[in-house]
Structures are given as C-alpha cells and as structure tokens.
Amino acid sequence: MTTVRRAVSDDAATLHLVAAATFPLACPAGTAPESIAAHIEQHLSESRMSGYLADPVRVLFVAEVDGSPIGYTMLVIEDPVDADVAAAVTTRPTAELSKCYLLPTAHGTGVAGRMVEATVAEAAAVGARSVWLGVNRHNERANGFYAKCGFEVVGKKSFFVGPELQEDYVRERDLGRLDQR
C-alpha cells in the first residue's frame, strides 16, 4: 500500500537516505560526482533534514510503500528570496515546492503526482495563491512531469551544485486555476 504523509522529526534519517539516493538523478549529465556529494552534505544531510523538519516555514511529506520510504517533497512557505525568482513569480502569496524526489523504482506509478498534490494542497491550506519551483532546464523528464502537474515556465534562475553553476527554469502553478492538472 502506498501512502503520502506529513513527515515528522523521526523521519530525518530516512529523508536523508532518500535524498542521497535521488538527488543525483536530477543532476545534468557531466555534473561532477564530488559536486553532487558536496551538495548532498551541505543541503541534504540528516542534520539538515532535522533542521528542515523543525523549521516552521517548511512542511515535508514522505511517500512510502508498505512502510518503506520511496520519495519526499518539501514546501517552503515564504516569499522567494532569489531576485530572479521574485521577478518571475507574479502571483502572491506564494510557496516553493523546494524538493520533489522519488526513487527510480517508483517512477511512472503515479506516486510523484500524489506527492505534488499533497504539497500543493498544503500550500493552498496556508493561504498561498501559487506554488513555484526550480528545475534544471536539461532535466526533460522532470520538466515534462511538472508541466503535466500544471507548472508553467515563467523564468530562469541560477543554481549551484557544489561549485558548479547550473541554470534552472522557474515554474509556477497558479492555485486559482482549477484546470491545471
């Protein structure tokens, strides 16, 4: 049985393991393994996950199959701090779908869509009128998925993986439009 539930403080280690297994899949070909490892250590470690879980502006969800974790999302409920994102995202108040990762064995099962919908529903419940995300412009699978979920490209931003500069699309989903799924 597959479930998507709100993550709790005891999930930090689990979230780190899923993040470490899935983040490399989102990186463009040619991204140096040491850059990926540095990013995971800096942003996706167990201690960082504990911090995210304790942060009142963040809500994390974990997807499980028969109690085994297969994916997670993170919602950040605050205005964008990146100037490029702030200029691109026009509907306020907004929230960021900061992370959305799923183990490859679960790709194509519909679980990712369920995770996104749980996250978007949480954003709407706390008053957001839009949700935005950044996704590497070379990640065709993710871009296709986010388009299917109603996220439209509204701009670009820079993103670092370790010391490597990457370019992301900024995608936004207006929560007032019901026809986006």
C-alpha positions as a Markdown table, in Angstrom:
| # | Residue | x | y | z |
|---|---|---|---|---|
| 1 | Met | 0.0 | 0.0 | 0.0 |
| 2 | Thr | 1.3 | 3.4 | -1.0 |
| 3 | Thr | 0.8 | 6.4 | 1.3 |
| 4 | Val | 1.9 | 10.0 | 1.3 |
| 5 | Arg | 2.1 | 11.5 | 4.8 |
| 6 | Arg | 3.4 | 14.6 | 6.5 |
| 7 | Ala | 7.0 | 13.9 | 7.7 |
| 8 | Val | 7.8 | 14.1 | 11.4 |
| 9 | Ser | 11.0 | 14.7 | 13.3 |
| 10 | Asp | 11.8 | 11.0 | 13.4 |
| 11 | Asp | 12.0 | 11.0 | 9.6 |
| 12 | Ala | 15.2 | 12.9 | 9.3 |
| 13 | Ala | 17.5 | 9.9 | 8.7 |
| 14 | Thr | 15.0 | 8.4 | 6.3 |
| 15 | Leu | 14.7 | 11.6 | 4.3 |
| 16 | His | 18.5 | 12.0 | 4.1 |
| 17 | Leu | 18.8 | 8.4 | 2.7 |
| 18 | Val | 16.1 | 9.0 | 0.1 |
| 19 | Ala | 17.6 | 12.5 | -0.8 |
| 20 | Ala | 21.1 | 11.0 | -1.1 |
| 21 | Ala | 19.8 | 8.3 | -3.5 |
| 22 | Thr | 17.6 | 10.6 | -5.6 |
| 23 | Phe | 19.3 | 13.9 | -5.9 |
| 24 | Pro | 22.0 | 12.7 | -8.3 |
| 25 | Leu | 19.2 | 11.6 | -10.7 |
| 26 | Ala | 18.1 | 15.2 | -11.1 |
| 27 | Cys | 21.6 | 16.5 | -12.0 |
| 28 | Pro | 22.6 | 17.0 | -15.6 |
| 29 | Ala | 25.0 | 14.6 | -17.2 |
| 30 | Gly | 28.5 | 15.7 | -16.6 |
| 31 | Thr | 27.9 | 17.1 | -13.1 |
| 32 | Ala | 31.0 | 16.1 | -11.1 |
| 33 | Pro | 30.3 | 13.4 | -8.5 |
| 34 | Glu | 32.2 | 15.5 | -5.9 |
| 35 | Ser | 29.9 | 18.4 | -6.6 |
| 36 | Ile | 26.9 | 16.2 | -6.1 |
| 37 | Ala | 28.4 | 14.8 | -2.9 |
| 38 | Ala | 29.1 | 18.3 | -1.6 |
| 39 | His | 25.6 | 19.4 | -2.3 |
| 40 | Ile | 24.1 | 16.4 | -0.5 |
| 41 | Glu | 26.4 | 17.0 | 2.5 |
| 42 | Gln | 25.6 | 20.7 | 2.6 |
| 43 | His | 21.8 | 20.7 | 1.9 |
| 44 | Leu | 20.5 | 17.1 | 2.3 |
| 45 | Ser | 22.4 | 15.6 | 5.3 |
| 46 | Glu | 20.5 | 14.1 | 8.2 |
| 47 | Ser | 21.2 | 17.1 | 10.4 |
| 48 | Arg | 19.9 | 19.5 | 7.6 |
| 49 | Met | 16.8 | 17.3 | 7.3 |
| 50 | Ser | 16.3 | 17.7 | 11.1 |
| 51 | Gly | 16.6 | 21.4 | 10.7 |
| 52 | Tyr | 14.1 | 21.5 | 7.9 |
| 53 | Leu | 11.6 | 19.4 | 9.9 |
| 54 | Ala | 11.9 | 21.8 | 12.8 |
| 55 | Asp | 11.6 | 24.9 | 10.7 |
| 56 | Pro | 8.0 | 26.4 | 10.9 |
| 57 | Val | 8.1 | 27.7 | 7.3 |
| 58 | Arg | 8.8 | 24.2 | 5.9 |
| 59 | Val | 6.5 | 21.2 | 5.6 |
| 60 | Leu | 7.8 | 17.9 | 4.3 |
| 61 | Phe | 5.9 | 14.9 | 3.0 |
| 62 | Val | 7.2 | 11.4 | 2.7 |
| 63 | Ala | 5.8 | 8.7 | 0.3 |
| 64 | Glu | 6.0 | 5.1 | 1.4 |
| 65 | Val | 5.2 | 1.7 | 0.0 |
| 66 | Asp | 4.3 | -0.8 | 2.8 |
| 67 | Gly | 6.1 | 1.5 | 5.3 |
| 68 | Ser | 9.3 | 1.7 | 3.2 |
| 69 | Pro | 10.2 | 5.3 | 2.1 |
| 70 | Ile | 10.3 | 5.9 | -1.7 |
| 71 | Gly | 10.2 | 9.7 | -2.0 |
| 72 | Tyr | 9.6 | 13.1 | -0.4 |
| 73 | Thr | 8.7 | 16.7 | -1.0 |
| 74 | Met | 9.4 | 19.9 | 0.8 |
| 75 | Leu | 7.3 | 23.0 | 0.8 |
| 76 | Val | 8.7 | 26.4 | 1.8 |
| 77 | Ile | 6.0 | 28.8 | 2.9 |
| 78 | Glu | 7.6 | 32.2 | 2.3 |
| 79 | Asp | 8.2 | 34.7 | -0.5 |
| 80 | Pro | 11.2 | 33.9 | -2.8 |
| 81 | Val | 14.5 | 35.4 | -1.7 |
| 82 | Asp | 16.2 | 34.9 | -5.0 |
| 83 | Ala | 15.8 | 38.1 | -7.1 |
| 84 | Asp | 15.3 | 36.2 | -10.4 |
| 85 | Val | 12.6 | 34.1 | -8.8 |
| 86 | Ala | 10.9 | 37.1 | -7.1 |
| 87 | Ala | 10.7 | 38.8 | -10.5 |
| 88 | Ala | 9.4 | 35.7 | -12.4 |
| 89 | Val | 6.7 | 34.6 | -9.9 |
| 90 | Thr | 3.9 | 37.0 | -10.2 |
| 91 | Thr | 1.1 | 35.5 | -8.1 |
| 92 | Arg | 1.3 | 36.2 | -4.3 |
| 93 | Pro | 1.3 | 34.9 | -1.7 |
| 94 | Thr | 3.4 | 32.0 | -3.0 |
| 95 | Ala | 5.2 | 29.0 | -1.6 |
| 96 | Glu | 8.0 | 27.0 | -3.0 |
| 97 | Leu | 8.0 | 23.3 | -3.9 |
| 98 | Ser | 11.6 | 23.1 | -2.9 |
| 99 | Lys | 12.2 | 19.4 | -3.3 |
| 100 | Cys | 10.3 | 16.6 | -5.0 |
| 101 | Tyr | 12.3 | 13.3 | -5.3 |
| 102 | Leu | 11.2 | 9.7 | -5.9 |
| 103 | Leu | 13.3 | 6.5 | -6.1 |
| 104 | Pro | 13.5 | 5.3 | -9.7 |
| 105 | Thr | 11.7 | 2.1 | -8.9 |
| 106 | Ala | 8.6 | 4.2 | -8.3 |
| 107 | His | 8.8 | 6.4 | -11.4 |
| 108 | Gly | 5.7 | 6.1 | -13.5 |
| 109 | Thr | 3.5 | 4.8 | -10.7 |
| 110 | Gly | 1.6 | 8.0 | -10.0 |
| 111 | Val | 3.2 | 8.5 | -6.6 |
| 112 | Ala | 5.0 | 11.6 | -7.6 |
| 113 | Gly | 1.7 | 13.2 | -8.7 |
| 114 | Arg | 0.2 | 12.3 | -5.3 |
| 115 | Met | 3.2 | 13.9 | -3.5 |
| 116 | Val | 2.9 | 17.1 | -5.5 |
| 117 | Glu | -0.9 | 17.3 | -4.9 |
| 118 | Ala | -0.4 | 16.8 | -1.2 |
| 119 | Thr | 2.2 | 19.5 | -1.2 |
| 120 | Val | 0.1 | 21.9 | -3.3 |
| 121 | Ala | -2.9 | 21.3 | -1.1 |
| 122 | Glu | -0.9 | 22.2 | 2.0 |
| 123 | Ala | 0.2 | 25.4 | 0.3 |
| 124 | Ala | -3.4 | 26.3 | -0.5 |
| 125 | Ala | -4.4 | 25.5 | 3.1 |
| 126 | Val | -2.0 | 28.0 | 4.5 |
| 127 | Gly | -3.1 | 30.7 | 2.0 |
| 128 | Ala | -0.7 | 30.5 | -0.9 |
| 129 | Arg | -2.2 | 31.6 | -4.2 |
| 130 | Ser | 0.6 | 30.0 | -6.2 |
| 131 | Val | 3.4 | 27.4 | -5.9 |
| 132 | Trp | 6.7 | 27.8 | -7.7 |
| 133 | Leu | 9.7 | 25.5 | -8.2 |
| 134 | Gly | 13.1 | 25.5 | -9.8 |
| 135 | Val | 14.1 | 22.6 | -12.1 |
| 136 | Asn | 17.2 | 22.1 | -14.1 |
| 137 | Arg | 16.5 | 23.1 | -17.7 |
| 138 | His | 18.2 | 19.9 | -19.0 |
| 139 | Asn | 16.0 | 17.6 | -16.9 |
| 140 | Glu | 13.5 | 16.7 | -19.6 |
| 141 | Arg | 11.7 | 14.1 | -17.5 |
| 142 | Ala | 11.1 | 16.4 | -14.6 |
| 143 | Asn | 10.1 | 19.3 | -16.8 |
| 144 | Gly | 7.6 | 17.1 | -18.6 |
| 145 | Phe | 6.2 | 15.9 | -15.2 |
| 146 | Tyr | 5.9 | 19.5 | -13.8 |
| 147 | Ala | 4.2 | 20.7 | -17.0 |
| 148 | Lys | 1.7 | 17.8 | -16.6 |
| 149 | Cys | 1.1 | 19.0 | -13.0 |
| 150 | Gly | 0.2 | 22.5 | -14.1 |
| 151 | Phe | 3.6 | 24.3 | -13.5 |
| 152 | Glu | 4.4 | 26.7 | -16.3 |
| 153 | Val | 7.8 | 28.1 | -17.1 |
| 154 | Val | 7.9 | 31.8 | -16.0 |
| 155 | Gly | 11.6 | 32.5 | -15.8 |
| 156 | Lys | 15.1 | 31.3 | -15.1 |
| 157 | Lys | 17.4 | 31.2 | -12.2 |
| 158 | Ser | 20.9 | 30.1 | -11.3 |
| 159 | Phe | 21.5 | 27.1 | -9.0 |
| 160 | Phe | 24.8 | 25.7 | -7.6 |
| 161 | Val | 25.6 | 22.1 | -7.2 |
| 162 | Gly | 28.7 | 22.3 | -5.2 |
| 163 | Pro | 30.8 | 24.9 | -7.1 |
| 164 | Glu | 29.1 | 24.2 | -10.4 |
| 165 | Leu | 26.7 | 26.8 | -11.7 |
| 166 | Gln | 23.5 | 25.3 | -13.2 |
| 167 | Glu | 20.6 | 27.0 | -14.9 |
| 168 | Asp | 17.0 | 26.2 | -13.7 |
| 169 | Tyr | 13.7 | 27.0 | -15.1 |
| 170 | Val | 11.4 | 28.7 | -12.7 |
| 171 | Arg | 7.9 | 27.1 | -13.0 |
| 172 | Glu | 4.8 | 28.5 | -11.3 |
| 173 | Arg | 1.3 | 27.0 | -10.7 |
| 174 | Asp | -1.5 | 29.4 | -10.1 |
| 175 | Leu | -3.7 | 27.8 | -7.5 |
| 176 | Gly | -6.7 | 29.9 | -8.6 |
| 177 | Arg | -6.8 | 28.0 | -11.9 |
| 178 | Leu | -8.6 | 24.7 | -11.4 |
| 179 | Asp | -7.9 | 23.4 | -14.9 |
| 180 | Gln | -4.1 | 22.8 | -14.4 |
| 181 | Arg | -4.0 | 19.1 | -13.6 |
